[in-house]
Structures are given as structure tokens and as C-alpha cells.
Amino acid sequence: MTSTAIADIGAPDADLDPSSDRYAQRFAGPAGEYLLSRQTQALHRFLRDMPGASILDVGGGHGQSARPLLAAGHPVTVLSSSRAAWGQIADMDHPGLRRQVGPLLQMPFVDRSFDVVVALRMMAHVGDWKTLLAEMTRVARRAVIIDFPLPGGANLAKPLLLWAKKRAEGNTRDYDTVARADVHACLGQYGFGVAGEVGQFVLPMVVHRMLKTPRVSQGFEAVLGAVGLDRVWGTPVILRADRVQ
């Protein structure tokens, strides 16, 4: 499916554009595969101690979480704002996959319905990210996994980055940055403690797309990570938080 307009920050269908064919093309080719591999590695790392855990994937019509999680043996329910936002998983045939339509900020599930609740590509776009976390932590039995872009590092040049992304990709959407301390504090209010986090890229993702050479990208990121910049400025951050017993 192909969407014709990109939702603004805070739109109720913030998951529609990332589920589209247009968005999927941004991760086509070797550079795109490299970008997704970092995300997938983090997901597997954070779920290593929970084999077979049931997963709710919020706004996951992009399939970037559902595919590797299903392959790893997790039953996955994808919550989308509409049938149109099923996007890349609309025709996926897997016995462990369930699709559900409902509002992302008022999830149609009872408390602690799933072992883990995942939301990737969502916090930067839903607008009211604190309500998103409130709902995720309500529905999660054991843990939540989120990603969010930091306001520092490469995102200090956000206006320039958006311009470069439009030039390089032909389409893009605005996004909110979120301070790490604010996320930690919010999770704490909902009874969750940070169990681990990974800063994915020190260089802007658009730079890696323009390089088009994963080996070069890996080299740059390895050098920057060796001096600890990934722990300070690496973005988007992928974070796991566990329910405090």
C-alpha cells in the first residue's frame, strides 16, 4: 500500500506512513539492511532472557519488529491505528501473528496482557509520548522496549538533517526528540526501571544512507563507539525497561 500524505506529529495515524511501501523503500539495499540490522540486534539482545515471550508491537505495520520476533519464536500481536496501517504485515501469513486495530494511545487490552510491549518508530511521532508510555507499561506484564531520538548529538542540526533527508530520500517526516532523563523519569513513575539501552548511531542515519556502503558505515561507527560517543550521543536510543517487582 502507498500513502499519499505524511502524518504530522501527534496525528492519530502516526503509524500509517512507516507501514507504507514508500517508507519501506528507505530501508532497501545494503545501506538500509545495515540500518535495520542494528535495530534487530538490539531487539534480540533485549529479549534473550525471555524466549517465547508474548509481544505486543505498537504501530508495527512496518514489520521491522514483527518479522525478526516471529522468526525468533515469539507470538506477536501488532496494534495498528487502522487496517490501512497494517501495511507491510497486511498479507503476512504466520501462525504466531495476530493483527488488531485500535487507538495507539488508548490500547484495547486489559492490564498486563502481554509479556513485553514494543514500540519502534513511534515515540518521536505520536506527540503525547508520555501517554504512549503509560499505556505500554499498563499493558506489559514484564517489560517494554522503545526507541527515541535524543535532542543532542547529530540532532542538534535537526533542521539541516531534515533538509538533507528530503534531498536524499525524496520524502521524510518531522520528529520529536526526547531527553533520556525525561524518559527514565517517566518510566519510573509507571513502576518500570531501565534494564538496558543502546545508542544505535553516532552519525546521522541519512549519512549512512548516502554512503551506501555498510562496511564504511560500520568502520565509522566502530571508531566513534570505541571512544564512548555511542553511549552519549548514539541515537535513536533503543531502551528496555522492566517492571519493578
Secondary structure, 3 states (H helix, E strand, C coil): CCCCCCCCCCCCCCCCHHHCHHHHHCCCHHHHHHHHHHHHHHHHHHCCCCCCCCEEEECCCCCCCHHHHHHCCCCEEEEECCCHHHHHHCCCCCCCEEEEECCCCCCCCCCCCEEEEEECCCCCCCCCHHHHHHHHHHHEEEEEEEEECCCCHHHHHHHHHHHHHHHHHCCCCCCCCCCHHHHHHHHHHCCEEEEEEEEEECCCHHHHHHHCCHHHHHHHHHHHHHCCHHHHHCEEEEEEEEECC
